[in-house]
Amino acid sequence: MADTLMNKTSDYYIELEERFGAHNYHPLDVVIERGEGVWLTDVEGRRYLDCLSAYSAVNQGHCHPRIRQALVNQASRLSLVSRAFRNDQLGRLYARLHELTGYDRVLPMNSGAEAVETAVKAARKWGYQVKGIAPDRAEIIVCRDNFHGRTTTVISFSTEEAYRRDFGPFTPGFKIIPYGKADALEAAITPETAAVLLEPIQGEAGVIVPPDGYLRSVRDICTRHNVLMMADEIQTGLGRTGRLFACDHEEVRPDVMIIGKALSGGFYPISAVLSDDAVLGLFRPGDHGSTFGGNPLAAVVACEALDVLIEEGMIENAARLGEYFQERLAEINSPHIREVRGKGLLIGVVLKHDAGGARRFCEALRDRGILCKETRKHVIRLAPPLVITREEIDWVVTQLAEVLQMP
């Protein structure tokens, strides 16, 4: 089969996908074959600067050589034994995450949605065993316009109708409040509230940055009411916003931290829930698990991905160049731009509603060698790998400025 696919055109691969794949995505019609750093190459040899980073899964850049070599080395030794046995790499990952974050314990999974589901279970267990909530009455507060994944439980507390349509009945136990309003949170808490789950910045909602001090207020409210603060840092964490975690901008330490995506630098599905003994210490054998969660291949890749972020100064680069990128974007004189918002290298160019939607601009940028993606119809999301340079940003801004003059 591999031989028959060689030297085929983009149209050929697109037709294969459309014919045999479920139509649950609406990708831009570009067929990528290779990647290195911030650059991608399609099957015809055209190069593109990646301004999406696989939704922040490749913060370290595509095919980072150190992470790739760690993967190759471990794959030749041992990939999987399941958690029925111990392996010689998982404890090393636990220790590294403890060293970086200070959390007592780690529960590894695979996808971000699995990690969110794990955090929901952990919060409920804590609510019953520690807080003393009556059985099956624990409630978790979430925010409007959230995105935490697409499992049945997670979409049960989504406010995006497209994610929910024809997928009910839904899981109970969630209360939805406005994002960025601390007083709404305080008013929603009851004796049955076990936890608050939120994103420090709402990426899928259009890069919504909450007001200054919001995360600190959430932390204080949760502490006063004996409620767990759970931060979904799957997209915002691991350097994306110019700090290790977006919560670090307000020096906030959530009770539960959920991470994924860039934890593997794009090489392998791995996610994790981080917390202290008071929460994750409640789990007992049989309470939760995953065949692939915590496998030695994932553990090695994650350790190297973390080391690369820190040792190669990528977090500092995101802070410095993220500020520069936003300054340059703010200089664009276009009748279509409403505002530019973001933090670090997570940026949204928000278009006016009469601009005709963000997708047509993303398609025009693709034709100029830049890949980004629309979100919530009217926002161009820009989130390049953290290895991007000032010169590359300048080129992106030039192309954007020209494209955003389209009638």
N, C-alpha and C positions, 0 to 999 in steps of 0.2 A: 504493500500500500504506500509506503514512504516513497519508493521510487516513482510511483505513478503520480505523486503530487509535486514532484520537482519541476521547477520552471513554469509553474502555473501562474496565471495573473490574479490580481485582486478580485476581479469579477468571478473567477472560478471558485475561489474560496468563499466568497460571499454567497454564491448560489448554493454551495454545499451546506453552509450554516442555515440558510433560509429553508432549504428543503428538508433537512434532517433534525434541526434543533428546535426546541421549544422557543417560542417567540416572546420570551419574558424580558428581553432587553431591547433598547433602541440605540445601538451604538452608532458612532460616526463611521461611515464606510471607508475605513482605512485598515489594511491587513498587515499587522506588524510581524516581523520575522526575527529581528535582533534588537538588542538594546545595550547601551553602555553609557554610564553616567546619566546625563540629562537627555541623551539623544536616543531616538528610536529610528529604525530603518524598516521600510515596508518591503513586500516581496518583489517590487519593481526596482528597489534600490534607492527610493526617495527617503531623505532624512527629515526628521521632525524633532523639534524641541518639545519635550514632554512637560506640560504644565498641569498635569493631574496627579502623577506619581501613584497610579493605581489607587486613587482615593487615600493617599498618604501611606500606602504599604511599602513604597520604595523610597523612603526618606533618604536612605544611604546612597541612592542612585542605582540604576539598573546594573545587574550582574557585578556587584562590587567584588573585586578579586579576592579580598580576604574572606568574605563570607562564602563565596563560591568554593574556595579551597577548603574551608572548614567542612562544608557540605560533602565535598568529594571524599575527603579523608575519612569522615565518619561513615559515609555510605559504604565504603569498602570494608568497614569493620563490623558495624551492627546498625540496623535501622529500627527494628521493632521487636519487642518481646511482650508488649502489653504490660499493664500494671500488675499482672499476676506474679511477676518477678521484679526485682530491683535492677536498675542498670547503673553504670558507672558515671553517667553524665548528668542525671537529673538533679542530684544534690548540689552539683556545681552551679547549675542555673539558679536554684533556690537561694544559695548563698550569695550569688552575684546580685540578684534582685533585692535581697535583704540589705546588702551593703549599699546599694544605690538609693533605696527608698525608705529603709528603716522598718518596713512592715515585718511582723513576726513570721507570717506564713504565706505560702503561694499555693494556689490550686490551678494547675495548667489544663487548658482545653485546646481546641483547634481554631474554630472561627470566632469572630467577635460576638456573633449572636449567641453562640454556646456560652461564652463567658458572661454575657448579660443574663441568660437564663440561670446560670450558676449563682450569680449574685442575687437574683430574685429568691432562689431557694435558700441561700444563706441568710438573707434578711428575714425571711419568714421563720426560719428555724430559730434565729436569735430572738425574734419577736415573741415566740411561744416559750422558749426555754429560759430566756433571760428577763425580758420585759414583763412576761406574764400575761400576754394577750390571750383571750379565750380561743380555744381551738377553732381553726378555719375562719377566723375573723381578722387576721392581719391584713393591713392595708399599706400599699406603697403609693406615694405621691410622685407623679411624673409631670412633665411640662408639655404644654401645647407645642405643636410643630416639632416634636422630638423625632429622632431617628436612632433606634437602638438595634435594628436588625429586622428580619422578616419571618421569624418563626411564628407559630400561631399565638403563643402567649405574648410575644413582643408586639405584634400588630394589634393585639387586643387593647393596648393603650396608645396606639398611634392615632393622630387626628387627621392623617392624610387619607382621604376616602379611597384613593386608588390602591392603597396598600391593603385595605380591608374588604373591598367589594367582593362578595360571593365567597368569603372565606370563614364566615361565622358558623356555629356560635363561638363566642369569644370567652376568654378566661376572665373571671371576675377578680376583684381585689385591688383595683387601681383607681386612683382619683387624679384627674387632670386639672392643672392650674396654669395660669399664664406664665410664660418664661420671663425672667428678669425682674419680677416683682416680689420682693421679699415679704411684703405685707400679705400678699395672697397666700404665700406658703404658711405663714404663721396662722392665718385664719382657717386654713384647711386641716391643720393637725388636730387629731382626736386621740383619746387614750388607745385606740386601736391602730394608730399609725406606727408602723415598724421602721420605715425608711423613706428617704427622698432619693430619687434617681434622676440625675440630670447630666447634660453635656456642658462643660465649661464654656464652649462656644458651639452653637448649633450649626454644624457644617452643611448637612443636607437641606436644612431649612433656608439656606442662602447666606451662610457665614454670618450668623447673627451673634454679635458680641454683646454680652449683657452690660448694664451700667457698671461703672467702677464701684467696687465695694459690695457688689451683689453676692459673690461667692463667700466673702467674709461674713455677710449677714446670714446667708444660708447656714454656714458653719455654726455661728452663734445660736441661731434658732434651734438647730438640731441638738446642740449640746444642752440647751435649756430644757428642751422637751423630751430628752432621752430618746432621740430618733437617730437612726443611722444616716449619715450623709454618704451617698454612693455616687461617685463620679465616673462617667463613661468617657475615658480618655483614649478610646480606640483610634479615633482620627486625630484628636488634638494633642495626644501625648507623644513622648519620645522625640522631642526636639522640634516638632512642627511649628510651634508658636514662638520659638526663641527661648524657651525654658524646657527642662526635661519634661515637665507636665504643665498644662495650661493653668492648673490650680496654683502652681508655684508663683504666678504673677501676683497673687494676693496672699501668698504665704499661708495657704489653706491646706490642711491635711485631712482629706476625707477618711471616713471610717473604712470604706471599701473603695478600692481603685480597680478599674477594669481596663485592661490594655490588650492590644493585639496588633494587627496590620504590620507596622514597622518593626515589631518585635522580631521578625525574621528577615527584614530587609527585602521582602518580596520573594524569598526562595522557598518558603514552606509555610503551610498554615499552622500558626501557633498563637494562642491567646492565653490570658491568665487573669485570675482574680487575686488581688493582694489585700490582705487585711491582717489584723492582729489575732492573738489567741482568743480574745473575747468573742470573735465571730467565727473564724475558720477553725478554731479549736473545738467547735461544737460538732464538727463532722466526725462520723464514725464509719468503720468499714461497711460498705454496702449502701451508704447514704447517697453517693454520687460517684460517677466515673465516666471513663471514655477509653475505648480501645487504643486510640492513637494519642490521647492526651498525655503529655509528659514523656513521649518516646525519646530515645537518646539522640536521634537525628535532629529532631526539633530543638532539643536542649542545647546541643552544640551550636547550631545555627543561631539560636537566640543569644547565647553568650557572646558570640563573635559580632552579631549585629549591634548589641549594646556597646561593646568595646569600640567598634568602629565609630559609632555616633560620638562618643566622648573623646576618644583619643585623637580623632581627626578634626576636632573643632567644629562639627556640623551644627551643633546647637547654637553656638555663638554666631556662626555664619547665618543661620536662620534669623536671629535677632537683628543683626546688622543689615543684611541685605533685604530682609522683610520690610524694615523701615524705609530703606532706599526705594524699593519697588513701589510701595504705596505713595511715596512722595512723587515719583515719576508718573504714576498713574493719575494722580491728582492734577498734574499739569496738562493732561489731555483735554483739549477743547472740542467736545463733541456734543451735539444736540441730544444725543441718546442717553448720556450718563446722568443718573440721578445722584449717586454717591459711590465712593469707594470705601470699603470697610474691611477690617480683619486684624489679625495679630500675627507677627512673624511672617512666615511664608504660607499662611492660610488667608487668602484674600478673595473678596467678592467684589466684582464690578457690577453694581446694581443699575439696571437699565430702566428708563421710564416705560410705562405700560404701553405707550404708543410707538415704541421702537420696533415692534414686530417680533418680539421674543429674542432670547439669547441664542437659540440654536443656529439661526442663520449667520450670526457673527462667528460662532464656533466653526461652522462649515467653511466660511471664508478664511478663517485663520488656518484651518487644516490645509487649504489650498496654498497657503503661504509658508507652510512648514512649521506650524505651531499647533499642538494638540491640547485642547482644554475641553471642558464639558459644561453645558448649561445645568443649572439646578433651579428648581421651583420656577421654571419658565423664563424668568426675567433677570437671572443672575449668571454672569460668567464667573465660574470659580477658577482661581489660579492658585495652584499648589505644587510648584515644581520640586524636584528633589533638592535636598538641602545642600547639595554640592554645586548648585548653580553659581555662576560668576556675575559680577557687575556688568561685564560686557554683554553677556547673554541676556541679562535683564534689559539692557538698553535696546538690544535688537527686538526683543519681544514687545517692548513699549512702542517702538517705532511702527511695528506691524499692526499693533492694536489701534494706535492713533489713526492709521490710514483706513483700517477696516471700519472703525466706528464713525467714519464720515459717510458711509453708504446711506443712500436715501431710504 
